[in-house]
Amino acid sequence: MKFGIVPVNIGLQSAQQMVGLAQAAEQAGFESAWTFEHVIVPLNYQSKYPYNASGKMGARPETAFIDPLIALSAIATATSTLKLATGINILPQANPLFLAKQAASLDFVSNGRFMLGLGVGWLREEFDAMGTPFERRGIRFDDYLEGMKKVWSGEVVEHESEFINWHGFKSYPLPVQKPHLPIIIGGGKGKTYQRIARHGDGWYAIAETPEDMARDLAELRAVCDEVGRDFSEIEITTWWNGKGGEELIRSMADVGVHRLLIMTTMLGKNPLEGIQQFAEKYDL
C-alpha cells in the first residue's frame, strides 16, 4: 500500500510551513503529497458539496487555498522522491491550453513526479466567478482532456470542437513521463466511471469502508469491460480517516486500493510530529 498526505496547500501560515510539511512526509516514507483546489470560497452558496452530509465544505472563506500548481512547484524544488499530485483540480473552469502548459512544466520541474488529478466540479458559484459555464461541464471536461493529450504529444496540435479551436502549433516542454503524465480522475457519480475507463490512469475515489470501495470498484470494472479497457491499468486512490488501523489497510488492499491518502487534520496539532508518529506506527 502506498501512503500520501492531503492537503499540503490549505490553511498554512507560510511557504516554509508548506514545504516543511512535504519534506517531512518525504523523509518519513510517504509516497506522495496532494492538494485541494478552490479559486474562491463563497460566503454563501446553494451548491451542495457532495462529500459531506451537511452539503458544505469544511473551509471558511478566509481559508488560504494556495494555488495547487504553484504550491507543488515550490515543493518540487525542495524534494527529490515525493510524488506530487492535484487532488483534484477542476478542469472545465480552467483554460485547457494553459493548464496543459502548466502541467507539462511541473512534470519537467519535478523530473517526472507529477500526477494531474482532475474533476468536473460541483460549485456553480465558483464557475460563475470564473466566467465559465456550469452546464455541460462533463462534455467540456472530456473535450478539454482529449485536446490536452494532443498538446503533450509533441506533434502538431489540431483540435477543432465545440469548445476548442486549436490549429498548427506545438507546445514544449513535453511531460517527462510518457506518453504523458498520469491523469487521475476524481468523483463517484454520473459518468465518472466512463471517464476513468476512457481517459484516466487512475481514480481518486471517496469511499469510507472497504465494502463501499469493493462495490464501486465492481462498477468501474464492469464499465472497463464494456469499453475494452484493462481494469488492472487503473491505479486506485482514496482518503483514509485513520480509523480501523492495520486491518483497514489490509482490507482496502484486498479490494484493490493502491494508495491511501492521510488527511493532515488527523495528524494532530503538530503535523510534523504526527507524520513521524504515523510513519513509525505503520512502518513506512
JOHU-V768039 format. One record per helix or strand of 3 or more residues. SS is the DSSP state (hx for helix, st for strand). FROM is the first residue (numbers start at 1). TO is the last residue. If there is no record, write none. Layout:
BEGIN
SS FROM TO
SS FROM TO
END
This chain:
BEGIN
st 2 6
hx 15 28
st 32 35
hx 68 78
st 83 86
hx 91 93
hx 96 109
st 114 119
hx 124 130
hx 137 151
st 157 160
st 165 169
st 182 186
hx 192 199
st 202 205
hx 210 227
hx 231 233
st 235 240
hx 245 255
st 259 263
hx 264 267
hx 271 281
END
